[in-house]
Amino acid sequence: MTAVAGPATPYDVAVVGGGPAGLAAATTALAVGLRVVLVERATALGGQYWRQPAPSSGAGRLRFGELHDLHHGLDTFTRLCNRVLEGERAGRLRLLLRTQVWTAVRTEGLVVLSTAGTGAGASAGEVRARRVVIATGAHDVALPFPGWELPGVMTIGGLQALLKGSGVVAGQRVVLGGSGPFLLPVAVGLARRGATVLGVHEAASPQRWARHLPAVGRNPGRLAEGVAYAAELARYRIRVHPRSMIVQAEGADEVEAVTVQRLDARGHLVPHATRRISADTVGIGWGFAPVIDLAVTLGCAVAAGPDGRLVVTTDARQQTSVPEVLVAGETSGVGGAALALAEGELAGYAARDGLAGPLTPTPAAGPGSLRRRSTVGRRRDAQRAFASALHAVHPVPAAWSQALTGPTLLCRCEEVPVSAVRAVIARGVDGARPVRQLTRVGMGWCQGRTCEAACALLVAEAAGPSAAPPPPFERLVAQPVSLGLLAALDDRHDDDPPADEPFLDDVGRV
Ligand SMILES: Cc1cc2nc3c(=O)[nH]c(=O)nc-3n(C[C@H](O)[C@@H](O)[C@H](O)COP(=O)(O)OP(=O)(O)OC[C@H]3O[C@@H](n4cnc5c(N)ncnc54)[C@H](O)[C@@H]3O)c2cc1C
C-alpha cells in the first residue's frame, strides 16, 4: 500500500465512486477543464452495473468477451474509461483504485477525504479537493424472514456480483423473490450460466404499471428492456409469479427448501396459500438503499425518496445543501444506470459552476453548453419519472412483516431477534436510533447496512403512515477500516514524501 498526501494544490474536484455516475462526473469535469481525482475502492472501474472481474480472480483470467453477454452498454463504458486514461496520460486526472474513502471533513473551503486501501496500487492518506462529487451508489435491501440466515440465502445483488465479478454461479436450483425489475436480469443471467431458476416471486402486480403509462412512454428504452427479458424468461422457462413472496427458508446446515405464499391485492398474505419448493439457493431483493454515509458525515441534507428510503437532496444541478458537495447516481435516489450517467454529467458541470461561476454557454453544442445541459437535464427528469413509477409499482408489501416470527433474527451481527425490537417499539420508542441503542440492532460488523432497512420499516409501521422517516444511522466511518491501517496512518505525516508514487508529483505540479 502506498501513502498518499494530497498535492500542494488541491484538486478541483474529487469524485468518489467509479460506477456510471462517478465515471460520467469525472470525465465531464475533465472535459470542462477541471483537475480531477477519481477514487474507487474496487480493483476496476465500472461500479455495480459494469462490474468487472478482479485482475487476479479466476474470472479475470477468462477472456473479457466471455462475460460480455452479462452487460449492457459496454461501448459507453469503454468510451468513459478511455477518457479517464487520456486524462491520466495528460496529467489532469488521477485514478486511485483499490482505495476507499472512509471518512471526510470540510475545512477552509476544501473537502478532505481520508482514504485507505489494501493490495497493490492502493493508496492511503488524505485527498484534498475544492469540490467533491459523491457517487457511492447503493446496496441492495434484504428484509428478514425465518431462515434467512441459512447459507444459500443471498441478496440478488450478491448473486449478480458473483456472476459478473467472478463468473461464479452461486447455486443450481435457485428461487428468487422480492420486488422490482432487477429480479429479471439476475434470473436470466443465472439461467444463461446453467442454473435452473425455479421461479421468480414478485410481490407486486404488473397491472399496476397501467397507472404509469406516461412515465413508460418517456422511456421507450426501458420498455424494450422489459420485453427482451420477458422473451428470455420464456426461453429458459422461468415463471414469474406476481403477488407472491418467499416467507421461509429451511435446511439443516444450508438451504434445502423455501416456502412461498400468495399475497392479496392489498399486499397481505393469503392464509394457507403456500407452496414448498426444494432449492439450494435463494435470492432476495427488495430494491436498493442509497449509500449516503459520506454525504451525511459532510452535513448534507437528506429526505425520503419516492420509495421512502433516505436520499441526499439536491437541486436540479445535483448540488447538495453543502456548497462543496455534489452527489450523483443512486446516492441521490435509486433509478438505474441511465439516470446515474445523466446525474453524473450534470454534477461534473455543476462542479465547474461552483469554481468558476456559471458556465459561458459556448460553443453551442459543446460539453457544458446550455443546450447540452438542458438535453441531459431532460433525460435525467424522464429517468427520474420512470424511477418514481417503478417505486410506486414495487412497494414493500405489508406482508413482509407478517412473515416474521418472534425468534427471526433481525440483526444477524448482534443476533437481535424481531421480538426484542418489537418489544422496545411497543414501549413507545419512536425512532430507529433509540431502537439501536436499546437492542444493539445495527451495532455489529455491518453497522446496520443489512438490518437498518427492516428496523426503519418496523418503526415506521408502528408510527403510522403520516410519520416522518426515521433519521439515518450515522456512520462516521463510511467504510470499514482496520485498526492496523489506522495505526499505520497515525505514523504518517501529510508532508511525508509520497514513497513510490511518481504520478503524485506530476499531478502536484500541474
Ligand atoms: C450489488 C448490486 C448489483 C447490481 N447489479 C446491477 C446489474 O447487474 N444491472 C443493473 O442494471 N443494475 C444493477 N445494480 C443497480 C446499480 O447500482 C445501478 O443502477 C448503477 O450501477 C448505479 O450507478 P452508480 O454509479 O450510482 O453506483 P454504482 O454502480 O454502485 O457505483 C458506485 C461505486 O462507488 C464505489 N464506492 C462506494 N463507496 C465508496 C467509498 N467510500 N470509497 C470509494 N469507492 C466507493 C463502489 O465500489 C462502486 O464502484 C446493482 C446494484 C447493487 C447494489
The ligand as an ORCA input file, in Angstrom:
! r2SCAN-3c Opt
* xyz 0 1
  C     -24.897     -5.491     -5.603
  C     -25.561     -4.731     -6.731
  C     -25.554     -5.237     -8.016
  C     -26.176     -4.539     -9.061
  N     -26.172     -5.082    -10.315
  C     -26.843     -4.441    -11.314
  C     -26.929     -5.013    -12.615
  O     -26.367     -6.066    -12.861
  N     -27.666     -4.351    -13.558
  C     -28.295     -3.179    -13.284
  O     -28.964     -2.621    -14.160
  N     -28.215     -2.614    -12.080
  C     -27.521     -3.208    -11.084
  N     -27.469     -2.652     -9.840
  C     -28.107     -1.362     -9.648
  C     -26.963     -0.372     -9.909
  O     -26.428      0.026     -8.705
  C     -27.119      0.724    -10.842
  O     -28.281      1.123    -11.264
  C     -25.903      1.553    -11.257
  O     -24.723      0.813    -11.154
  C     -25.834      2.794    -10.388
  O     -24.699      3.520    -10.710
  P     -23.962      4.409     -9.601
  O     -22.771      4.994    -10.288
  O     -24.923      5.309     -8.941
  O     -23.493      3.376     -8.476
  P     -22.533      2.120     -8.544
  O     -22.506      1.489     -9.864
  O     -22.913      1.296     -7.364
  O     -21.091      2.741     -8.284
  C     -20.694      3.192     -7.022
  C     -19.204      2.958     -6.903
  O     -18.723      3.598     -5.745
  C     -17.754      2.792     -5.133
  N     -17.709      3.203     -3.729
  C     -18.740      3.174     -2.848
  N     -18.346      3.693     -1.668
  C     -17.048      4.053     -1.834
  C     -16.090      4.670     -0.969
  N     -16.416      5.027      0.278
  N     -14.837      4.874     -1.434
  C     -14.511      4.525     -2.723
  N     -15.377      3.962     -3.583
  C     -16.629      3.741     -3.137
  C     -18.259      1.381     -5.349
  O     -17.209      0.425     -5.267
  C     -18.866      1.484     -6.749
  O     -17.944      1.113     -7.745
  C     -26.821     -3.308     -8.795
  C     -26.803     -2.792     -7.506
  C     -26.177     -3.481     -6.477
  C     -26.172     -2.891     -5.095
*
